[in-house]
Amino acid sequence: MDALEEASEYLAEEKKRFDEALRTISRMKNFRPRELSTAFVHAQRSKSVESIFASFNFLGALLQRHEATIHKRWLKLEKRAAPRDHPQGVGLRHGTRPSPGLA
């Protein structure tokens, strides 16, 4: 295959991509969001609220169950990350925060 054929093939592929982009833009211009009924919105809201509170309660229970372990690991990270010359001795590396009582 010589350079002319190669260039011709490349341009044909580019034209296909360009045409597809134009078709996509044309479809987007004609897009109209559908009208949602009040009943549908209320039904979706009810499902979402139930799901959010179920997740919130699950995460709260999970946190309560593992709070001691999380606290112990947090303290371990703070000790390891604490710079020697920091007056409060609190870890200030990326990903750690000072304890609320020491800030």
C-alpha positions in Angstrom: 0.0 0.0 0.0 1.5 3.3 -1.0 1.2 6.6 0.8 -1.6 7.9 -1.3 -3.8 4.9 -0.6 -3.0 5.1 3.1 -3.9 8.8 3.2 -7.1 8.1 1.3 -8.1 5.3 3.7 -7.3 7.6 6.7 -9.5 10.4 5.2 -12.4 8.0 4.6 -12.3 6.8 8.3 -12.1 10.4 9.5 -15.1 11.3 7.3 -17.1 8.4 8.8 -16.3 9.7 12.3 -17.2 13.2 11.4 -20.5 12.1 9.8 -21.4 10.1 13.0 -20.6 13.2 15.1 -22.9 15.3 13.0 -25.7 12.7 13.3 -25.3 12.7 17.1 -25.4 16.5 17.3 -28.5 16.5 15.1 -30.3 14.0 17.4 -29.3 16.1 20.4 -30.8 19.3 18.9 -34.2 17.6 18.4 -34.2 16.0 21.9 -37.2 17.1 24.1 -37.5 15.8 27.7 -40.7 14.1 28.3 -43.3 15.6 30.6 -43.6 13.9 33.9 -46.9 13.6 35.7 -47.2 14.7 39.3 -48.2 11.1 40.3 -45.1 9.7 38.8 -42.8 12.2 40.5 -44.5 11.5 43.9 -44.1 7.8 43.4 -40.4 8.2 42.5 -39.9 10.5 45.5 -41.5 7.9 47.9 -39.2 5.2 46.6 -36.1 7.4 46.9 -37.0 8.6 50.4 -37.4 5.0 51.5 -34.1 3.9 49.9 -32.2 6.9 51.4 -33.5 6.3 54.9 -32.9 2.5 54.7 -29.3 3.2 53.6 -28.9 5.8 56.3 -30.1 3.4 59.0 -27.9 0.6 57.7 -24.8 2.8 57.6 -25.6 4.1 61.1 -25.9 0.6 62.5 -22.7 -0.4 60.7 -20.8 2.5 62.1 -22.1 1.9 65.6 -21.1 -1.8 65.4 -17.5 -1.0 64.3 -17.0 2.4 66.0 -14.4 1.1 68.4 -12.3 -0.5 65.6 -12.5 2.6 63.4 -11.5 4.8 66.4 -8.6 2.6 67.2 -7.3 2.6 63.6 -7.8 6.4 63.3 -5.6 6.9 66.4 -3.0 4.5 65.1 -2.9 6.5 61.8 -2.6 9.8 63.7 0.3 8.5 65.8 2.1 7.2 62.7 1.6 10.4 60.7 2.4 12.9 63.5 5.4 15.0 62.7 7.8 15.3 65.6 8.0 19.1 65.5 4.3 19.8 65.4 3.2 21.5 68.7 0.0 19.4 69.1 1.5 16.2 67.8 -1.4 15.6 65.5 -1.0 14.0 62.1 -1.4 16.5 59.3 -0.5 14.4 56.3 -2.9 14.0 53.4 -5.9 11.9 54.4 -5.7 12.7 58.1 -7.4 15.4 60.2 -6.5 16.8 63.6 -8.7 15.6 66.5 -11.5 18.0 67.2 -10.3 18.8 70.7 -6.8 19.7 69.5 -7.6 21.9 66.5 
